[in-house]
Amino acid sequence: MSDLSYASLTPGKPVRIDKDGESICVARIGDEVFAIGDTCSHSDASLAEGDITDFKIECWLHGAEFDLRTGNALTPPATAPVHKYSVTVDGDSVTIDK
């Protein structure tokens, strides 16, 4: 079962989904889809509410940036990474796994 449809993802516009009790930030950059933990590792803020530039998403609360490809924290105040999820795209079906 897919988590969402590829067509529902607007490039550069993150969305939050909940799967198995976890909040996940999903973003489409060009033809690629990335998924990372939705909660900023610095503060309890949703990354899906942030802005995307290239392959980075900026937390709206304090401005920490994370790499959508790896989950790594790129700028302070965040220093810890967020979880990176495996994404499979099959036609219009997008599936996210741990």
PAZAPA-4460 file (N, C-alpha, C; in steps of 0.05 Angstrom, whole numbers, plus 32768, in hexadecimal, padded with zeros to 4 digits):
% residues 98
    n_x    n_y    n_z   ca_x   ca_y   ca_z    c_x    c_y    c_z   seq   type   mol
   8011   7FE8   8000   8000   8000   8000   8011   8019   8000     1      M     A
   800B   802C   7FEF   801B   8044   7FED   8013   8058   8003     2      S     A
   8025   8069   800A   8020   807D   801F   8013   8096   8013     3      D     A
   8019   809D   7FFA   800D   80B3   7FEC   8013   80B1   7FCF     4      L     A
   8006   80C2   7FBF   800A   80C0   7FA2   8020   80D5   7F9A     5      S     A
   802F   80CD   7F86   8044   80DF   7F7B   8037   80F9   7F71     6      Y     A
   8021   80F6   7F63   8013   810E   7F58   800A   8122   7F6D     7      A     A
   8006   8118   7F86   7FFD   812A   7F9B   8014   813B   7FA6     8      S     A
   802D   8135   7F9F   8044   8143   7FAA   804C   815A   7F97     9      L     A
   804A   8172   7FA0   8053   8189   7F91   8070   818E   7F95    10      T     A
   8080   8190   7F80   809D   8194   7F83   80A3   81AD   7F94    11      P     A
   80B4   81A9   7FA8   80BD   81BF   7FB9   80A9   81C5   7FD0    12      G     A
   8093   81B6   7FD3   807F   81BB   7FE7   807E   81A2   7FF9    13      K     A
   8089   81A3   8011   8089   818C   8023   806D   8186   802E    14      P     A
   8069   816C   8034   8050   8164   8041   8057   8152   8058    15      V     A
   8045   8152   806C   8048   8140   8083   8035   8129   8081    16      R     A
   803F   8111   8086   802D   80FA   8088   8033   80EC   80A2    17      I     A
   8020   80DD   80AB   8024   80CD   80C3   8022   80AF   80BB    18      D     A
   8037   80A0   80C3   8038   8084   80BD   8043   8075   80D5    19      K     A
   8034   8061   80DD   803C   8050   80F4   8043   8061   810C    20      D     A
   8034   8076   8111   8039   8087   8128   804F   809B   8126    21      G     A
   805B   809D   810E   8071   80AF   810A   8069   80C5   80F7    22      E     A
   8072   80DE   80FC   806D   80F4   80EA   8084   80F6   80D6    23      S     A
   807E   80F7   80BD   8092   80F7   80A8   808F   810E   8095    24      I     A
   80A4   811C   808F   80A4   8132   807C   80AC   8126   8060    25      C     A
   809B   812A   804D   809F   811F   8032   80A2   8137   801F    26      V     A
   80B6   8135   800E   80BA   814B   7FFB   80C3   8141   7FE0    27      A     A
   80B8   814D   7FCB   80C0   8147   7FB0   80D2   815D   7FA5    28      R     A
   80E9   8155   7F9C   80FC   8167   7F8F   8101   815D   7F73    29      I     A
   80F7   816C   7F5F   80F9   8162   7F44   80E9   8148   7F42    30      G     A
   80F5   8132   7F39   80E8   8119   7F36   80EC   8107   7F4E    31      D     A
   80FD   8110   7F62   8103   80FF   7F79   80F2   8106   7F91    32      E     A
   80ED   80F2   7FA1   80DD   80F5   7FBA   80EE   80ED   7FD2    33      V     A
   80EE   80FE   7FE6   80FE   80F9   7FFE   80EB   80FA   8017    34      F     A
   80F4   80EB   802C   80E4   80EA   8044   80F7   80EA   805C    35      A     A
   80F2   80FD   806F   8102   80FF   8087   80EE   8102   809F    36      I     A
   80F9   80FE   80B7   80E8   8103   80CE   80DE   811F   80CE    37      G     A
   80C4   8123   80D5   80B8   813D   80D3   80BF   8150   80EA    38      D     A
   80C8   8146   8101   80CD   8157   8118   80EA   815F   8118    39      T     A
   80EE   8179   8118   810A   8185   811A   8118   8179   8132    40      C     A
   8132   8172   812E   8141   8167   8144   8149   817C   8159    41      S     A
   8145   8195   8153   814C   81AB   8166   8134   81B3   8177    42      H     A
   811D   81B3   816B   8105   81BC   817A   80ED   81AD   816F    43      S     A
   80D7   81AD   817E   80BF   819E   8176   80B0   81AD   8161    44      D     A
   80BA   81AD   8148   80AD   81BC   8132   80AC   81AA   8119    45      A     A
   8097   81AD   810A   8092   819D   80F2   80A3   81A7   80DB    46      S     A
   80B4   8196   80D0   80C5   819E   80B9   80B4   81A2   80A0    47      L     A
   809D   8194   809E   808C   8197   8087   8080   81B3   8084    48      A     A
   8083   81C3   8099   8079   81DF   8098   8090   81F1   808F    49      E     A
   80A7   81E6   8089   80BE   81F6   8082   80C1   81FA   8064    50      G     A
   80D5   8209   805C   80DA   820F   8040   80F1   81FE   8035    51      D     A
   80EE   81F7   801B   8103   81E6   800E   8113   81F7   7FFB    52      I     A
   812D   81F4   7FFC   8140   8200   7FE9   8152   81EA   7FE0    53      T     A
   8153   81E5   7FC6   8164   81CE   7FBC   815B   81B5   7FCA    54      D     A
   816E   81A7   7FD8   8168   818F   7FE6   8167   8193   8004    55      F     A
   8163   81AC   800D   8162   81B3   8029   8146   81BC   8031    56      K     A
   813F   81B5   804A   8126   81C0   8055   812D   81D0   806E    57      I     A
   8121   81E7   8071   8127   81F8   8088   8110   81F7   809C    58      E     A
   8116   81F2   80B5   8102   81F2   80CA   80F8   820E   80CD    59      C     A
   80DE   8211   80CD   80D1   822B   80CF   80D5   8239   80EA    60      W     A
   80DB   8229   80FF   80DC   8234   811A   80F6   8243   8120    61      L     A
   810D   8236   811B   8127   8242   8122   813A   8243   810A    62      H     A
   8132   823A   80F3   8143   823C   80DB   8157   8226   80D6    63      G     A
   8157   8211   80E6   816A   81FB   80E2   8163   81EE   80C7    64      A     A
   8178   81E6   80B8   8174   81D9   809E   817C   81BC   809F    65      E     A
   816D   81AB   8090   8173   818F   808F   8175   8186   8071    66      F     A
   8186   8173   806C   8189   8168   8051   8173   8153   804D    67      D     A
   8162   8158   8039   814C   8145   8034   8156   812A   802B    68      L     A
   816E   8128   801F   8179   810F   8015   8183   80FE   802B    69      R     A
   818D   810A   8042   819A   80FA   8057   818E   80FE   8072    70      T     A
   817F   8113   8077   8174   8119   8091   8188   8128   80A3    71      G     A
   81A0   812D   8099   81B5   813A   80A9   81AE   8158   80AE    72      N     A
   81B4   8161   80C7   81B1   817D   80CD   81C8   818C   80C0    73      A     A
   81C1   81A2   80B2   81D5   81B1   80A3   81DD   81CB   80B1    74      L     A
   81CB   81D7   80C0   81D1   81F0   80CD   81C6   81F1   80E9    75      T     A
   81D3   8200   80FB   81C8   8203   8116   81AE   8212   8115    76      P     A
   819D   8210   8129   81A4   8204   8143   81A2   81E5   8144    77      P     A
   8199   81D8   812F   8197   81BB   8130   81B3   81AF   812B    78      A     A
   81B9   819A   813B   81D3   818C   8137   81CE   816F   8132    79      T     A
   81B8   8164   813A   81B2   8147   8136   81A1   8143   811D    80      A     A
   81A6   812D   810F   8197   8127   80F7   817A   811F   80FE    81      P     A
   8169   811E   80EA   814F   8112   80ED   814F   80F9   80DC    82      V     A
   813C   80E7   80E2   813C   80CD   80D5   8136   80D0   80B7    83      H     A
   8145   80C1   80A7   8140   80C0   808A   8131   80A7   8084    84      K     A
   811C   80A9   8074   810C   8092   806D   8112   808A   8050    85      Y     A
   810E   8070   804A   8111   8066   802F   80F7   806B   8020    86      S     A
   80FA   8075   8007   80E3   807C   7FF7   80E4   806C   7FDD    87      V     A
   80CE   8060   7FD6   80CB   8051   7FBD   80B4   805D   7FAD    88      T     A
   80BB   8065   7F94   80A6   8070   7F82   80A1   805B   7F6C    89      V     A
   8088   8053   7F69   8080   8040   7F55   8068   804B   7F46    90      D     A
   806D   8058   7F30   8058   8065   7F21   804E   807D   7F32    91      G     A
   8035   807C   7F3A   802A   8092   7F4A   802A   808B   7F68    92      D     A
   8034   8074   7F6F   8034   806B   7F8A   804F   8071   7F98    93      S     A
   804D   807F   7FAF   8064   8085   7FBF   8062   8076   7FDA    94      V     A
   8076   8065   7FE0   8077   8056   7FF9   808F   805E   8009    95      T     A
   808B   8062   8023   80A0   806A   8035   80A4   8055   804A    96      I     A
   80BD   804D   804D   80C4   8038   8061   80DB   8042   8072    97      D     A
   80DE   8035   8089   80F4   803C   809B   810E   8035   808F    98      K     A
***
